[in-house]
Amino acid sequence: MKYLLLLFISIQLVSCKTKKQPVEKISLSDTIVKLSPPEIIQQHLNIIDSLRANDEPLETENERLKQTLIHYKHQFFLMKDTLNFDWLYIVKSKDQNLCLISWDTRMGGSMIEYATMALFKDSNNQLKSRLLIDSTDKHLSNSYMHYDTIYTVNQKDEIFYLAQGFGQGSSSLPWQEIKALEIKNNKLIDLRIFPDYSPDIFGDFTPGFQNKLFVEFDLHKFGDNDKVPEIRLQDKGKTILVPLPTHEEGFSGKYQRLIFKDGNYHVKQYK
């Protein structure tokens, strides 16, 4: 009986010592891990990649990504340029007034549908945004190009930009273009300074000007070790050498030279 009494007293003492303490309330916001802008963008891209065959949700997620890019637009001028197929293509102009951000929307097939968000600074140094689209077809809502380089060209007291882009009509049809842009009246505008023609070995063209140069080749017309020639810029962007395809979209071995004069580029002799 004595031992039972001692056991009962011990149990009571332990119970008092282990009496429940008040539960500390933890806010839900305290448990959420804050993600950095690159991590948030990566989440969008992961979702886009997982929705390849589902058109409507895929379009919605791409729209969300666009809004995220606009929300964090100041961050991109602090990032290094990158050419990353699995993430973003980010390229900035030398004067840091223009930034182009491209990505694979996963909405195309062998013809990759790239989208491009342009961020630019107006005359008050305020950042604005604009989505670039393919100007050759009013039904297209994206650029279909990723941009790797921005050339800054000085024209008297004004500056315009030449963006060099790449894409593909299919796995055997590589595309390339030079797109002309200008920041004017606090807007990013397409600059129509290129002769309106389709480059080929005969140099056919029609009067007028357009805002880009476009070249397409067919890899079936190239040998295994042949490289696809690229549009080349010289003289700080004042001279452009355009590789000339044949009518069968092989390489003719010739370049057409465009010279900037009196506010536009003009066709010169073959090289």
Secondary structure, 3 states (H helix, E strand, C coil): CHHHHHHHHHHHHHHHHCCCCCCCCCCHHHHCCCCCHHHHHHHHHHHHHHCCCCHHHHHHHHHHHHHHHHHCHHHHCCCCCEECCCCCEEEECCCCCEEEEEEECCCCCCCCCEEEEEEEECCCCCEEEEEECCCCCCCCCCCCCEEEEEEEEEECCEEEEEEEEEEEEECCEEEEEEEEEEEECCEEEECCCEECCCCCCCCCCCCCEECEEEEECCHHHCCCCCCCCCCEEEHHHCEEEEEEECCCCCEEEEEEEEEEECCEEEEEEEC
